[in-house]
């Protein structure tokens, strides 16, 4: 949707997604926003094929989940015209974990999410790794920047409790110490109380952006 607004009605976006439920939700959101220049391709990103030549390739929280991010990026970038833009934004958990250490409950929640993701095969430092990944994929060394959002209000602090709830089945399957967070029904309230009483801010995942021209 962001890219759709950038290219305008004269441009076209092809969004790649393998899950039909996610595509249905995305199509509904795009239609409600009045965006008619977005098409969806239901396929694994590593298997996407098209005879078209694209002006840009962009992805967010994609490569960190792939078993072969270099191979996928190489294959996708070949579909971008010479001089076209390649841009990815991926996460870095190291500063997230570090800047969460001052609050015990928040830190336990963040550490649990880090562990379940790492043990599920996610590359937790794909953001900083983009520098090498781009070059290994045959692209120029990218321009990079790191951004990290900080907050303290309930809409911000609920991210940890919401994600814990979302991945709870995976946490339980891996036998991780979910009980350290106490009653999940009150987790959000206790997180917010901890942050509020500390009179400080807490972070969210650091985002590393990298881009270059092909």
N, C-alpha and C positions, 0 to 999 in steps of 0.2 A: 504493500500500500504506500509506503514511503517512496519507493522507486517509481510507482505509478504517477505520483504527484510530481516527481522530479522530471520525468520525460514528457508529461503532458499528454493531451488526447491524441497528438500526432504520433506518439511513440507507442511501443508495445512491450509488455513484460511477460516473460514466460517463467512461471513459478514451478519449481520441481518439488514434489512431495510424494512419498510412497504410501501414506496412510489415507484411505478414502474418506474417513471421518474428518480428518484435519482439512482435507480439500473442501468438503462440504461446508464446514464452518468458515473457512477462508472465503469461499465464493459468496456466502451469505453476507459476510462483513463487507466485502468489496462492493457488492450490489447495494447494500444499505448506504455506503459512502458515495454512491454514484460513480464508481470507477469502472469503466467499461473496457479498459485497455489491458486487462490482466487475463492471461490464459494459464491453465494448470496442466502440467504433465505428471501423470501418476506413474512414477517409476523410482527406483533407487537412484540416487544422485550419481553413483559410480557407473550406472548403466545408461545414463541419458544419452540419446543420440538425436541429432537434428542436422538437416542440410543447410540450415540458416547460418548466417554470419552475424554475430552479435556485437553491439558497440561496447557492452560492459558485462562483467560477471560480478555478482555481489552475493555474499553469504554471511549469515550471522548465526553463531553457535551451530556450526555444521561440521567442520573438520575435526573437532575434538571427539566426535562420536564415531568416526570412521576408522576401520582397521588399517587402511592405506590412504592417509590424507594426501600424500605426495602424488600417488597415482591418480587419485580422483581430481586433484587440482590440475595436474598435467593434462588429463583428458578434457576437462571442462575448458581450460584456457585455450585449447586448440580451436575452440568454436568462436573465439573472440578475434575480431579483425585486427590486423597490425595497427598499433597506436591506440587500441581500445583499452579501457580501464578494467583492472582486476582488483577487487577490494573485499576483504574479509574482516570480520570482527569476532574474536574468540575470547574466552575467559582466562583469567589468571587468579587462582585461589590463594596464592601465597600471601599477598597483602590483605586479602579478606580475612584469612585466619589470624594473621599477625595483629591487625587492628581491631579484632574482636576479643582479644585475650583479657581485656580489663573488666569484662562483665561475665561472671561465671555461667549463668544460664544461657545467655546468648552464645557464648563461646562453645558450650557443650552442644548446642543445636547446630552451629556452623561446623564443628568438628565431625559430628555424626553425618551431616550431609556430605562433607568432604570424603569421609571413609566409604559411604555407600556408593558414591559416584566413582571413586577410584577403583573399588573392588568390582564395579560393574564394567570396567574397561574404558572409562572416560579419561582422556588426557587432560588433567587438571591444569596444566600449564601450556596449553596449545597457543594461547595468546603470544607469549614471548617466543614460542617456537616458530611462529609464522615467518620470522626472518630467514631461518634455514629452510623451512618447508617451501617457501616461494622459490628459493634458489635451486633446491633439489628438484623442483618441478620444471626447471628450465626457464624460470622467469628472472627478471632483474631483482636485485635486492630492494625490498619495499621501503617506502616511507612509513614510519610507525608512530603511534602515540598511545598513551594509556590514560583512561579516564576512570574515575571511581566516585560513585555517588555516596553521599553521607546523609543520614536522616535521623529523626527521633520521633516522628508522629506515628500514630497507630497504622496508617496506611502503608508506612514504610516498614515498621517492625513486623508486620504480619507476614512478610515474605518468608521468613524462616519457618514459622508455624504452618503456613500454607504448603510449602514445599515438603516439609516433614510429613504432612498428611497425605500428599500426593504420592510419595515414594514409600509410605509405610509398609505396603506388602513386600517391597524389595528389602527393606530394613529387616523385617521379621524373617524373610527367607534366608538372609545371610547371617541371622543370629546376632545382630549387632545390639548394643545395650540401649534400646529404646526407653527402658524404664528410668534411665538417668534423667530424662526430661520430665518425669512425673506425669500427672494426668494431662493427656493431650487436649481434653475439652477445655482446660484452663490455661493451656500453654501460651496462647496469644496474650491473654490478660497478664500473666506473670512476666512475660517478656517485656511488655510495654511498661509495667510497673518498675521493672529493673532499670530500663533505659531512662524512664522519667526521673526516678530517684537519684540516678547518677548525674543528672544535669549535663549529659554529654551526648555525643552522636555515635551511631554505629554505622558500619559500612555495608555495602553490598558487593557482589563479585566485581573485581576490576575487569574492565573491558579494554582489550588491546585491539586497535585497528591497524591494518596494514594494507597498503595499496601500491600499485605500480601500473605502468603502461606496458602492454605486450609489444 
